[in-house]
Amino acid sequence: MGAVDAIKGVGELVKQVHDAELKTEMLKRVIDAQTECAALLEKNAELREELSQTKARLDAATKQTVTREKLTFADDVYYLNDELGYRPICPACFEAKGLTVPLKRRSPGTAPNCPLCRSFFHNAKMQ
């Protein structure tokens, strides 16, 4: 039996009491208990949301740590070596947002740039 059910049960018992002062006092206590239960339920919801956000941040940090282990830094850019191969990654996006955005060339002979932040990296070596 949960707290809310217990309060409902007490409320039903109060209806059977015939002493007006006792009945009033019991009703006040039931109302206080209901208010406290409502506050606890609200706090529970807040804590669940906070836990969910904390888990998301932990997952992101763990992913970034795993990704960081696959990175090397040279030529002013990061290079990621994973199942997709060895490729240059935008250092600005990685350091600011933890994103691994591969650099691209718009056309042959141009400097590689990041399709997200539009930064150019003249020293990056493309495979």
C-alpha positions as CSV (number, residue, x, y, z in Angstrom):
1,M,0.0,0.0,0.0
2,G,1.5,3.3,-1.1
3,A,1.4,6.6,0.8
4,V,-1.4,8.0,-1.3
5,D,-3.6,4.9,-0.6
6,A,-2.8,5.2,3.1
7,I,-4.0,8.8,3.1
8,K,-7.1,7.9,1.2
9,G,-7.8,5.2,3.8
10,V,-7.3,7.7,6.7
11,G,-9.7,10.0,4.9
12,E,-12.3,7.3,4.8
13,L,-11.9,6.7,8.5
14,V,-12.3,10.4,9.3
15,K,-15.7,10.3,7.7
16,Q,-16.7,7.8,10.4
17,V,-15.6,10.0,13.3
18,H,-18.4,12.0,15.0
19,D,-16.3,14.2,17.3
20,A,-16.2,17.5,15.3
21,E,-12.9,18.8,16.9
22,L,-11.2,15.4,16.4
23,K,-12.5,15.2,12.9
24,T,-11.2,18.7,12.0
25,E,-7.8,17.9,13.4
26,M,-7.6,14.6,11.5
27,L,-8.6,16.3,8.3
28,K,-5.9,19.0,8.8
29,R,-3.3,16.2,9.2
30,V,-4.6,14.4,6.2
31,I,-4.4,17.6,4.1
32,D,-0.8,18.2,5.4
33,A,0.1,14.6,4.5
34,Q,-1.4,15.0,1.0
35,T,0.5,18.3,0.5
36,E,3.8,16.6,1.6
37,C,3.1,13.7,-0.8
38,A,2.5,16.1,-3.6
39,A,5.8,17.9,-2.9
40,L,7.6,14.6,-2.7
41,L,6.2,13.5,-6.0
42,E,7.3,16.8,-7.6
43,K,10.8,16.4,-6.2
44,N,10.9,12.9,-7.4
45,A,10.1,14.0,-10.9
46,E,12.8,16.7,-10.7
47,L,15.3,14.2,-9.5
48,R,14.4,11.8,-12.3
49,E,14.9,14.5,-14.9
50,E,18.2,15.5,-13.3
51,L,19.3,11.8,-13.4
52,S,18.3,11.5,-17.0
53,Q,20.4,14.6,-17.9
54,T,23.3,13.4,-15.9
55,K,23.2,10.0,-17.6
56,A,23.1,11.8,-21.0
57,R,26.2,13.9,-20.1
58,L,28.0,10.8,-18.8
59,D,27.3,8.9,-22.1
60,A,28.5,11.9,-24.1
61,A,31.7,12.2,-22.0
62,T,32.3,8.5,-22.3
63,K,31.8,8.6,-26.1
64,Q,34.2,11.5,-26.4
65,T,36.8,9.7,-24.3
66,V,36.5,6.6,-26.5
67,T,36.8,8.8,-29.6
68,R,39.7,10.8,-28.1
69,E,41.6,7.5,-27.8
70,K,41.3,7.1,-31.6
71,L,42.6,10.6,-32.4
72,T,46.0,11.9,-33.1
73,F,46.9,15.6,-33.5
74,A,49.1,16.8,-36.3
75,D,49.2,19.5,-38.9
76,D,46.9,21.7,-36.7
77,V,44.0,19.2,-37.0
78,Y,42.9,15.9,-35.4
79,Y,43.1,12.7,-37.4
80,L,40.6,10.0,-36.5
81,N,41.5,6.4,-37.2
82,D,38.4,4.2,-37.0
83,E,36.3,1.7,-39.1
84,L,35.8,4.4,-41.7
85,G,39.5,4.9,-42.2
86,Y,42.1,7.6,-41.3
87,R,40.7,11.1,-41.9
88,P,41.2,14.7,-40.7
89,I,38.7,16.0,-38.2
90,C,37.8,19.6,-37.5
91,P,39.6,20.6,-34.3
92,A,37.3,23.6,-33.7
93,C,34.1,21.5,-33.7
94,F,35.8,18.7,-31.7
95,E,37.1,21.0,-28.9
96,A,34.0,23.2,-28.7
97,K,31.3,20.6,-29.1
98,G,32.9,17.2,-29.0
99,L,31.8,16.6,-32.6
100,T,34.0,14.6,-35.0
101,V,33.3,16.4,-38.2
102,P,35.4,15.2,-41.1
103,L,37.1,17.8,-43.2
104,K,36.2,18.0,-46.9
105,R,37.6,19.6,-50.1
106,R,35.1,21.6,-52.1
107,S,37.2,21.0,-55.2
108,P,40.6,19.6,-56.1
109,G,43.5,21.9,-55.1
110,T,41.5,23.8,-52.4
111,A,42.2,23.7,-48.7
112,P,40.1,21.2,-46.7
113,N,37.4,22.8,-44.7
114,C,34.8,21.9,-42.1
115,P,31.3,21.6,-43.6
116,L,29.8,22.6,-40.2
117,C,31.8,25.6,-39.0
118,R,33.2,26.5,-42.4
119,S,36.8,26.8,-41.1
120,F,39.7,26.1,-43.5
121,F,42.7,24.0,-42.6
122,H,45.5,24.5,-45.1
123,N,47.9,22.1,-43.4
124,A,45.5,19.1,-43.2
125,K,46.5,16.0,-45.2
126,M,43.7,14.4,-47.0
127,Q,43.8,10.7,-47.9
